[in-house]
C-alpha cells in the first residue's frame, strides 16, 4: 500500500547544498518584496506579461498550442476560444486567475483540487471534468523508432480517492511542523500528486496550478511576475528527467524525492534571477533607454504597444519609443501587428 510520509524532511539528512539553494531563494525573495512595494507600476506590468507566458507555457508543455496572438487574445478575454486547444487554454486561464486572485481564501483539500480541475476543463465539454479517473491510466514513452512502452504505472482508479485523501493529510501534517521548510515540502507533494495521476487528463497542468497555489499561500508569489511554467518549459528535459528519477520504485515506497526537489529549487531560483534581470532592465539608469526598450520588446512573448512600453518604462518618452521601434523595424528585429491605435510590435 502506498504511504505518504514527509517526516524525512525533518531528519537533517538532506543534501547540504539544499540549504544554500534555499538560502539564496530567500535572499532574492527579500529583494523582490522590497522592490515590489516601491515600484508598483513595474510589477503590475510584469504581472500582465507573466500571466500570458504562464498560460502559453503550461499548455505548450502538454503539446497544447496556438499562436502567440491568439494566446494573448484569449488570456485578455478579447476573443472566445475557436477550437479544442484554445478551449484548453481558456480553462487554464480561468484556473490560474482564480489562484492569482483568491489564493489566500483557497484551502488545499480535495474539493479545491476537484473544483480547479473542473474549471480548467470547463470549456472542453469533458465528462471527466472535476472527477477522479474511472479507468487505469499509464505514462507512455516513445523511443526514436516510434516504439511505445509503459514508463510508469500510476495508482489504480480504485486506489485514487483514498490516496488523494492520505496525500493531503500528509501535507497538512508536515505543514504544521515548523522544522520542515515549505520549499522542500511542496515538491514532495507535487511529485506524489503526479505519481498518483488522479485524473484521466490534465494532471501535468493541475500539478503546476497546485504548485503556484502552495507557493503563494506560503509567501512565494514569484509566479505572479515571472512565469514558473515558462521556466519549466525552457528546461523541460531536466524537469522530466528529475520526475523520472524520483518516480523509480514509487509504488514500493522506495523512491527518492531528491532529484525532483533539486529541480524544483533550481526552477524557483531561476524565476527570482529572471525577475532580478528584468527589473534591472526596466529600472536601471546604467542601461541606455534604447537597450531597455529593445529588451522589453524582444523578451516579450506577445505583441506589445507603444503605450504599454511607456507604462513599463515611465521615464522614457513616447518619442524615444517610436524612434527605437522604427530602428528595430528597419533592422528586421520586429514586425508590426495591427494598425492605427491597435498597432503593436513583436519579435520576428
Order of alpha helices (4+ residues) and beta strands (2+ residues): alpha-alpha-alpha-alpha-alpha-beta-beta-alpha-alpha-alpha-alpha-alpha-alpha-alpha-alpha-alpha-beta-beta
